[in-house]
């Protein structure tokens, strides 16, 4: 007999989002919030919208999280839920960004330095999620300015600031911010935060082409990460190892770590992170000329990324599918996918857009369509940040196309640009 719909909640997904927001607002992990009848594993499924908690469980969760069962079940606000920051966080997590922004803006004017800083952090997170990285940087710096945030919020603000600065190609500022975060975590003995900042710094170093320092940093935290209980942290480390080995041309090791990154998340609610690991693995398998395997991986991850609504991630995965089809000698299908994927990069941040155009150009080059490849490579060069190490590869590819078609002077110009970028990045 089919299960009757619950009558005490509005929807499992909304309940899960409210419980997670309340738990994080209370500063508790899932393990700390768990109790008899509601294990950490069960709470994880509830927060993912995969289980419907009973009224008894909601009542106890409400008591532990400083709210009520009625609010967790339906979002009904009583006299016990007057905290604007709490309501703003819940609104943001349940997709009501307009309400979240209004409540955070109201709290921003609070005479309390901590409340104002937390509101700036909330607004910065909303700006980051919507792709407005300039505004995110301004708000996050405001949140960090008075040194009024609790440690966990401060870590979150520094992490978002470092990521936003990197996406704006302000790499030196990003490295400095993440370095300060790592030092503060180490000074406080916060191993989880130190691990997180180490992985973020390693990824930045990989993007900057400083592979030796990235490898040294990752090697120093590998044992600690393996003993971590958070599957996302473990997966992030494996993801970084995979990217490092791929950048060094060690594709077998890269594939091994990419599979470990996916495996750490495969049976959890973190489906989007797991799908991104599949995207990286598809890229590696294409590099290894295992195109049938790459196609299978791309097909597996595509529905999750499409449902998540991140057009850049979806576009990147589609390009890996196109690469696989081109390698399997299905050029017409590959071209069709490329033409559908490239518009997804038009409003992306410069680094991701340039990378997407460059991958698409490389596929056209493999299909022996140098004219189309050149157009996309030129678009990638126009879009890429000046300090992006991939820009050197783009200039080199443009030079090779000109050289193959007998335009030696143009070829030399782009080879020189590639060398200039490579030198600048290595000494940046």
PyMOL commands that set and color helices and strands:
alter all, ss='L'
color gray80, all
select helices_A, chain A and resi 12-25+30-33+40-47+55-65+69-74+84-93+97-108+113-129+133-145+151-167+171-188+191-207+211-226+231-247+251-265+271-287+291-308+311-327+331-345+350-366+370-383+390-404+408-426
alter helices_A, ss='H'
color red, helices_A
deselect
rebuild
show_as cartoon
